[in-house]
Amino acid sequence: MLHINEEAARCLLCHDAPCGAKVARAIRAARFDNLWTAAKLFNAMSDEELAHAEASCIHYDKPIRIAELAKAVSCQPSEFSHQPSELPSLELNFCDMVCENPFFLASSAICTNYDMVARALEAGWAGVFYKTITKADIREVSPRFDAVRKEGTPFVGFRNMEQLSENPYTMDFEILHRLKQNYPSKRIIASIMGQTEEEWIELAKMVEAAGCDAVELNFSCPQMRLTGLGSDIGQNPELILFYTSYVRDAVKIPVIPKMTPNVMSMTSPALACFYAGASGISAINTIKSITMSHDAEVSGKITVSGYSGKAVKPIALRMIHEMTGNPILHKAGIEKHMDISGIGGIETWRDALEFIQLGCRNVQVCTAVMQYGYRIIDDLTLGLQHYMASRGITELKKLVGEELPNIVLPSDLDRETMVYPMVNRKQCIGCGRCYVSCMDGGHQAISFDADRQPRILGSKCVGCHLCRLVCPTGAIGLAKRIKKTR
């Protein structure tokens, strides 16, 4: 059986795809883990339509096996089988703002002018954290992006040297005013960065005057060329407290500091935001990094800049948990007064769900939009709605923080039981990847027979599951959890 994720990932996701809009939409749904929508679309197509679409496919390698993909998707047992009329609302309250769904554009290159943001809002995004506005002189470099790739993946990590909005700050406030006038039900949030107390206050008041719903304070940009800006503030709880307090006292709209991950712990920065009266926190901004590609050099030079994309998601989740699952912060009552907007590696609805289950009431997306466009909002919303319907959940707020009780200290984990890996012989293709990894990186607990079949050696296996993770076909699964015998 064709591997759905692998084949869907090979699709180039063309603009105005020659294979046809319906087929392209079905493949995109499969690519972004929205299999119910993919199956519904594929099932409505004839064999002739699928064959014609495959013949029309453009690719640098070989066409997508569209007919096989359609068959594989249709054969998948789906837990998501609800009609659109049965799907629950994704409405969620964030910082006292009612949002139609939790998905916002993150402050970045994906929202730098009126037309861009308008197209995103029309597509279904609930709101925008507009690219950071400043009075400083912004002059960007070229090139300004780089990527970390792995095998057939376009990129797993993304590095950018981009700073703040290059527009005159008065122009940006005019854009924000127009957006709020023309899209009153959407949430328009301005991100700002000042250089002095007076400038932070001035910009925040201009945000409020423009009719914006909230103001985000950029304490986290990792590549500012002047000291005392961006992540220099986010690494200093005292500065966070001062600047947040200044803005909080100057405006009536929600104030949301955006935090840097370039700190040892989120506890002190989050407490500073709380005591300053912030309505919420955006976290995380990009991680300071270096890539060494010569193609990304600027006149032969490289620099430290921000890293984002799928690779940073586990780090972002850890930092979210440091705020939402922190006993010190709970004792202070932080969860009753501040909402969290999660950022970092969100590409599919399952990614977003993980942030929500750790306590976020809002999520922001950037790198995935830069790769795939605003159109991914369809699969973000539909996937999350079908998941909720499959569990009988009618309100998104019931998912907020539901996994927090399951996050424990390493010392609290069960160390008396284990789970053996289990090989599905029908699915195994005999490549031996599990054997190689176990021999050279595990516990030498797999034999590889002459018939190219892996055998788990129970006397040596410790249940680490490296074999399951490296299997390219998903042929290795989980047995039942049992008590350790040694």
Secondary structure as UniProt FT lines:
FT   HELIX           4..10
FT   TURN            15..16
FT   TURN            18..19
FT   HELIX           21..31
FT   TURN            32..33
FT   HELIX           35..43
FT   HELIX           47..56
FT   HELIX           66..75
FT   HELIX           84..86
FT   STRAND          92..94
FT   TURN            95..96
FT   STRAND          97..99
FT   STRAND          103..105
FT   TURN            109..110
FT   HELIX           114..123
FT   STRAND          127..133
FT   STRAND          145..150
FT   TURN            151..152
FT   STRAND          153..160
FT   HELIX           169..182
FT   TURN            184..185
FT   STRAND          187..192
FT   HELIX           197..209
FT   TURN            210..211
FT   STRAND          214..218
FT   TURN            222..223
FT   TURN            227..228
FT   HELIX           231..234
FT   HELIX           237..250
FT   STRAND          255..258
FT   HELIX           267..275
FT   TURN            276..277
FT   STRAND          280..283
FT   STRAND          287..289
FT   HELIX           294..296
FT   TURN            299..300
FT   STRAND          305..308
FT   HELIX           310..312
FT   HELIX           313..324
FT   HELIX           327..332
FT   HELIX           334..337
FT   STRAND          339..343
FT   HELIX           349..357
FT   TURN            358..359
FT   STRAND          362..365
FT   HELIX           367..372
FT   HELIX           374..376
FT   HELIX           377..390
FT   TURN            391..392
FT   HELIX           396..399
FT   TURN            400..403
FT   HELIX           404..406
FT   HELIX           410..412
FT   STRAND          417..423
FT   TURN            425..427
FT   HELIX           433..441
FT   STRAND          446..448
FT   TURN            450..451
FT   STRAND          454..456
FT   TURN            458..460
FT   HELIX           466..470
FT   TURN            472..473
FT   STRAND          476..483
//
